[in-house]
Structures are given as C-alpha cells and as structure tokens.
Amino acid sequence: MRTLILVEHDNGAVKDATLSAVTAAAKLGAVDLLVVGLACHGVAEAAAAIAGIDKVLLADHPCYEHALPENVAPLVAALMTNHDAFLVPATSMGKNVAPRVAALLDVMQISEILSVEGEKTFTRAIYAGNVIATVETTDPKLVITVRGSAFPMAPTTDGSAVIEEVSIGADTGLSTFVSAEIAKLERPELTSAKIVVSGGRALKDAQTFEQIIMPLADKLGAGVGASRAAVDAGYAPNDYQVGQTGKIVAPELYVAVGISGAIQHLAGMKDSKTIIAINQDVDAPIFQVADIGLVADLFTAVPELTAKL
Ligand code: FAD
C-alpha cells in the first residue's frame, strides 16, 4: 500500500501535525510526501529528512502560493493514480483539502482516525469521544484525516528521501487569496505544547484571564487554552478553544483553571498525560478526569502557585 501525505508548512518548517500523520501512514506501508507552495524547496528538503519517507513530491508553482484548497485538491486527486491512500492531519488545512479530494475521487472520507487496525480498518471517536468506533471502508482509494494527538511524531532527521518535482499546476479560478491575518504567538502553539494552561468561564473577563492565566503559563513555558464559554465570552481568542469544536490536545501536563469539565471540553483534552484541575466546586466533573485536583478559589490559588514556581 502506498500513501500520500500533504505536508503542512509555513514555507519554512514542516508542522508537527504532519509528523504524526507520517507515523499513522507508516502503519499502512510506503509513504510519499507532497509539498505544495511557491519557493518552498527548503520545505521539501526538510520533508526529505523525515524518517521513513520514500519520495517527496514537490509542486512549486505560483498557483500554490497560498495553498488554496480549490487548487491543491485537483493536484492531489491527479497524484492519487499512483497512491492507495491520502492522509492529512485533521487541522484546518487538512480539513479544507481532504473532503475536496474525497469528492473528486468519489470516495468517503474517514475523519480523525485514532489508530490503524488494518489496511482498511481504523478507529475514530464519536459522541464527543465517549465512544470509539471501529470503521472499515470498501472504497478503492482511502482519504483519511489523522488526529495528531493520537500518534507520536516521526523523527525529522533520519530520512533521506528523493525529491521529485511535479509539473502539474493550474489555477482553477474558483477562489482568490485576499489576505491572511496570522496571530503571532509568544507562547508554544496549543496543539504541540508539552504543557497547556487553560482558563474557563470563572476567569470573569479578558483582563482577568490575562492576569491569572498568562503568568502561570509563562512560568511553566506552556501554551494557553480556554473553554468555549471563555472564548464565547470574549476572554480569549477563538484559536485558544480546546474541545469538541476546538482543538484536540494531549500534552504531558494540562492545567484546567475554573473549567467545569463538560464532555465537550473533555473531548479535547482528556488524553493529556497528567491533568491538574483547580476548581472551587468539589463536585465539578473535571475532577473525575483529573490526576491532581485542587478545590480552591482560583483567584488566590493560581497567583500563589505561580509565585511558588
Ligand atoms: P462553566 O461550565 O460555567 O464552569 C465554570 C467552572 O468554574 C465551574 O465548575 C465553577 O465551579 C468554577 N469556578 C467558578 N468560580 C471559581 C473560582 N473563583 N475558583 C475556582 N473555580 C471557579 N466547550 C468547550 O470547552 N470546548 C468545546 O469545543 C465545546 N464544544 C461544544 C460543542 C457543542 C455542540 C456544545 C453544545 C457545547 C460545546 N461546549 C464546548 C460547551 C460546553 O458544553 C460547556 O458549556 C463549556 O465547556 C463550559 O465552559 P466552562 O467550564 O469554562 O464554564
């Protein structure tokens, strides 16, 4: 079985989510990578160094400068004549491209796999992670998105794949790039951070969120997350949201501050290795998944903890 993975990159480095997809794909057989962009030869070289890769296909063309899914999907569909499966991380980029590829190939997409059980059999979470379904496809070609937190990252140094230029490149004219507003993060990115500190509705407002959560995160070198209630109330930006409709994280340490532990939040963080919960309500459901629980008022406990670290 030969798999093609679309590399997610920022024109400099390969994103960590791609490395988890490589680990998943390696369980299916041979793995090729596709690097799409403009002036992105450096990315192809970085991709070629990832362990276990056979070939890096490089599509370097002006029409791929912003990796518009309307242009990338037909390229992937064309390359699928030589591949049995197409994998992408279940990130915004992957979720933008994979369904289009599935439609062009007239197959079903298998979303956010957690494990590879066989060539055509996978597990995935349903009902906000309360049930793990084993699914089997009969489609001739597979289109799969991979939950990054479920697979370890492939090493980035042991490989020596060949780089092959792909000459296909056409602007479908279906969409036009207008602008991109990219949030500049001073802290580790949420989905790849080893430690995450998240705040909930109890933080009251954006200013208090900043005053309580950020110093603790900075002391721990952590990424910052939030519950949906905190995001909806404007305490934290959208891309901080952890949960069923936010980001899925599984860091070494997850600190939940003033978060009740609704199932939709747990769906995004319950696979964290160690969970610390700080909540004043002893019956809060977050304590059922927490390894360490502190029943306390966060407004005194968190500054105290931060000062002691
Ligand atoms: P609350 O549930 O209000 O909890 C606040 C907690 O703070 C309480 O436990 C309280 O005891 C504690 N507290 C209050 N004051 C203090 C204090 N001074 N010190 C210490 N503790 C204190 N939610 C997500 O997070 N992510 C998602 O992706 C998501 N997706 C959803 C999708 C759907 C379809 C739906 C229906 C809901 C979704 N939700 C999601 C919302 C979810 O159901 C909850 O409403 C939300 O997670 C609650 O956020 P919270 O824990 O911050 O707030």
Residues whose N, C-alpha, C, O or C-beta is under 5 A from the ligand:
A	BS01	FAD	G200 R201 A202 A226 S227 R228 A229 A230 V242 G243 Q244 T245 G246 G258 I259 S260 G261 A262 Q264 H265 I278 N279 Q280 D281 A284 A296 D297 L298 F299
